[in-house]
Amino acid sequence: QVHLVESGGGLVQAGGSLTLSCANSARSFSGYYMAWFRQAPGKERDFVAAISWSGGRTYYADAVKGRFTISRDNAKNAVSLQMNSLKPEDTAVYYCAASPNQGATSRYEYAYWGQGTQVTVSS
């Protein structure tokens, strides 16, 4: 079983940085493709970034490319999202997700989700 818990959200000014963390308290992340999604009020849950189980491949949405960095530490069962140069439009609830399907970028391919953590960027 996979049980994901996010942390690290908060309020930050535009141009600032935040690091989100995701831990799996139930079992190892090994073999799972991990991703971050976000959902703003009244909008769909959108893909943000994903990382292969080995950490060797990463994928980013165009909106965050060059500003966000996803990483993972399988020994610690943790995945992180470093967010720099934050913009007000980055404001959303951010979700960590796990999928057995390598290369998955659609939310429908992810079976396991955390409860989400709020990120608010003020202008």
C-alpha positions as CSV (number, residue, x, y, z in Angstrom):
1,Q,0.0,0.0,0.0
2,V,1.1,3.5,-0.7
3,H,0.3,6.3,1.7
4,L,1.5,9.7,0.7
5,V,1.9,12.8,2.9
6,E,2.9,16.2,1.6
7,S,4.4,19.0,3.6
8,G,6.1,22.4,3.0
9,G,3.3,24.5,1.6
10,G,2.7,28.0,2.7
11,L,2.5,31.7,1.9
12,V,5.3,33.3,-0.1
13,Q,5.8,36.6,-2.0
14,A,6.1,36.6,-5.8
15,G,9.7,35.8,-6.7
16,G,10.2,33.7,-3.6
17,S,10.9,30.0,-3.2
18,L,9.3,27.0,-1.5
19,T,10.2,23.3,-1.2
20,L,7.5,20.7,-1.0
21,S,8.1,17.3,0.3
22,C,6.2,14.0,-0.1
23,A,6.8,11.0,2.1
24,N,5.5,7.5,1.8
25,S,4.8,6.2,5.2
26,A,3.5,2.7,4.1
27,R,6.2,1.2,1.9
28,S,9.1,1.9,-0.4
29,F,8.7,4.2,-3.4
30,S,10.8,1.8,-5.4
31,G,9.4,1.1,-8.8
32,Y,6.8,3.9,-8.7
33,Y,6.8,6.9,-11.0
34,M,6.3,10.0,-8.9
35,A,4.7,13.3,-9.8
36,W,3.4,16.6,-8.5
37,F,0.0,18.0,-9.7
38,R,-1.7,21.2,-8.7
39,Q,-5.2,22.4,-8.6
40,A,-6.3,26.0,-8.4
41,P,-9.9,26.9,-7.2
42,G,-12.4,26.1,-9.9
43,K,-9.8,24.6,-12.2
44,E,-8.7,21.1,-13.3
45,R,-5.9,19.2,-11.5
46,D,-2.9,19.9,-13.7
47,F,0.4,18.0,-14.1
48,V,3.4,19.9,-12.8
49,A,6.4,17.6,-12.8
50,A,7.3,13.9,-12.7
51,I,10.3,11.7,-12.1
52,S,11.2,8.2,-13.0
53,W,11.7,5.6,-10.3
54,S,15.5,5.8,-10.7
55,G,15.5,9.6,-10.7
56,G,17.2,9.6,-14.1
57,R,14.4,11.2,-16.0
58,T,12.3,14.2,-15.2
59,Y,9.4,15.9,-16.9
60,Y,7.9,19.3,-16.4
61,A,4.9,21.3,-17.5
62,D,5.8,24.2,-19.7
63,A,4.5,26.6,-17.1
64,V,7.1,25.6,-14.5
65,K,10.0,24.5,-16.7
66,G,13.2,26.3,-15.6
67,R,11.7,27.3,-12.2
68,F,10.7,24.0,-10.5
69,T,12.9,21.0,-9.9
70,I,11.6,17.6,-8.9
71,S,13.9,15.1,-7.1
72,R,13.6,11.9,-5.1
73,D,15.5,9.9,-2.5
74,N,14.3,6.3,-2.6
75,A,16.4,5.4,0.5
76,K,14.3,8.0,2.4
77,N,11.1,7.3,0.6
78,A,10.8,11.0,-0.2
79,V,10.1,13.1,-3.2
80,S,10.6,16.9,-3.3
81,L,9.6,19.8,-5.5
82,Q,11.9,22.8,-5.3
83,M,9.9,25.9,-6.5
84,N,11.8,29.1,-7.4
85,S,10.7,32.4,-8.9
86,L,7.2,31.8,-7.8
87,K,4.4,33.7,-9.4
88,P,0.8,34.4,-8.2
89,E,-0.5,32.0,-10.9
90,D,1.4,29.2,-9.1
91,T,-1.1,29.5,-6.3
92,A,-2.9,26.1,-5.9
93,V,-3.2,23.0,-3.8
94,Y,-0.2,20.8,-4.7
95,Y,-0.6,17.0,-4.7
96,C,2.0,14.3,-4.7
97,A,1.0,11.2,-6.6
98,A,2.4,7.7,-7.4
99,S,1.9,5.5,-10.5
100,P,3.3,2.1,-11.5
101,N,3.2,3.4,-15.1
102,Q,6.5,4.9,-16.1
103,G,6.2,8.1,-18.1
104,A,2.7,8.9,-16.8
105,T,1.7,12.6,-17.0
106,S,-2.1,12.3,-16.9
107,R,-3.8,12.4,-13.5
108,Y,-5.9,9.4,-14.6
109,E,-2.8,7.2,-14.6
110,Y,-2.1,7.9,-10.9
111,A,-3.7,5.6,-8.4
112,Y,-2.2,7.0,-5.2
113,W,-2.5,10.6,-4.0
114,G,-1.6,12.6,-1.0
115,Q,-4.0,15.0,0.8
116,G,-2.5,18.1,-0.8
117,T,-0.7,21.1,0.6
118,Q,-1.6,24.7,-0.1
119,V,0.8,27.1,-1.8
120,T,-0.2,30.7,-2.0
121,V,1.9,33.3,-3.8
122,S,1.1,36.9,-3.1
123,S,1.8,39.7,-5.7
